[in-house]
Amino acid sequence: SAGSDEVVLRSCLSRLLVIHCSSSSQLLLTLHFLETTLSSRPSVALLLIDSISAFYWSDSSEGGASLSKREEKL
């Protein structure tokens, strides 16, 4: 029935965590804290990262600081 479908949908969505990163620095910081986030949510069974290279061109146009230099800022 429609009511039980809604209950199932709400249950599924309550376990969904979406993090939107707007820069490569924010993505890097998020990845560093991912272990803590996941350990506090033991029911997580799947991790998806969409467009991990999304900031490649913007970083390249800004001089493309190396990963180690960006990590030093953290």
C-alpha positions as CSV (number, residue, x, y, z in Angstrom):
1,S,0.0,0.0,0.0
2,A,1.0,3.6,-0.4
3,G,1.4,4.1,3.4
4,S,3.8,1.3,3.8
5,D,5.8,2.4,0.8
6,E,6.1,5.8,2.4
7,V,7.3,4.3,5.6
8,V,10.0,2.2,3.8
9,L,11.1,5.3,1.8
10,R,11.4,7.5,4.9
11,S,13.4,4.7,6.6
12,C,15.8,4.5,3.7
13,L,16.2,8.2,3.3
14,S,16.8,8.6,7.1
15,R,20.0,6.6,6.6
16,L,21.2,8.6,3.6
17,L,24.1,11.0,4.1
18,V,24.9,13.4,1.3
19,I,27.9,15.7,1.5
20,H,28.4,18.3,-1.2
21,C,31.9,19.6,-1.5
22,S,32.4,22.9,-3.3
23,S,36.2,22.8,-3.6
24,S,39.1,20.3,-3.7
25,S,40.2,21.5,-0.2
26,Q,36.8,20.8,1.2
27,L,36.8,17.4,-0.5
28,L,40.2,16.6,1.0
29,L,39.1,17.7,4.4
30,T,35.9,15.6,4.1
31,L,37.9,12.6,3.1
32,H,40.2,13.0,6.2
33,F,37.2,13.1,8.5
34,L,35.4,10.3,6.7
35,E,36.7,7.6,9.1
36,T,35.2,9.4,12.1
37,T,31.9,9.9,10.3
38,L,31.7,6.3,9.2
39,S,32.6,4.9,12.7
40,S,29.7,6.9,14.2
41,R,27.4,5.3,11.7
42,P,28.1,1.6,11.8
43,S,25.1,0.7,9.7
44,V,26.7,2.3,6.6
45,A,27.1,-0.4,4.0
46,L,28.0,1.6,0.9
47,L,30.1,4.7,0.1
48,L,29.7,6.4,-3.2
49,I,31.9,9.3,-4.4
50,D,30.6,11.0,-7.5
51,S,33.0,13.0,-9.7
52,I,36.1,12.7,-7.6
53,S,38.0,14.6,-10.3
54,A,35.5,17.4,-10.4
55,F,38.0,20.0,-9.2
56,Y,40.9,19.0,-11.5
57,W,40.5,21.8,-14.0
58,S,39.8,24.5,-11.5
59,D,42.8,23.4,-9.5
60,S,45.0,23.2,-12.6
61,S,44.0,26.7,-13.6
62,E,45.0,28.0,-10.2
63,G,48.5,26.6,-10.4
64,G,47.6,23.1,-9.3
65,A,49.0,22.9,-5.8
66,S,50.2,19.5,-5.0
67,L,48.3,17.2,-2.8
68,S,50.9,17.3,0.0
69,K,50.8,21.2,-0.1
70,R,47.1,21.2,0.3
71,E,47.3,18.6,3.1
72,E,49.8,20.9,4.9
73,K,47.1,23.6,5.1
74,L,44.8,21.2,7.0
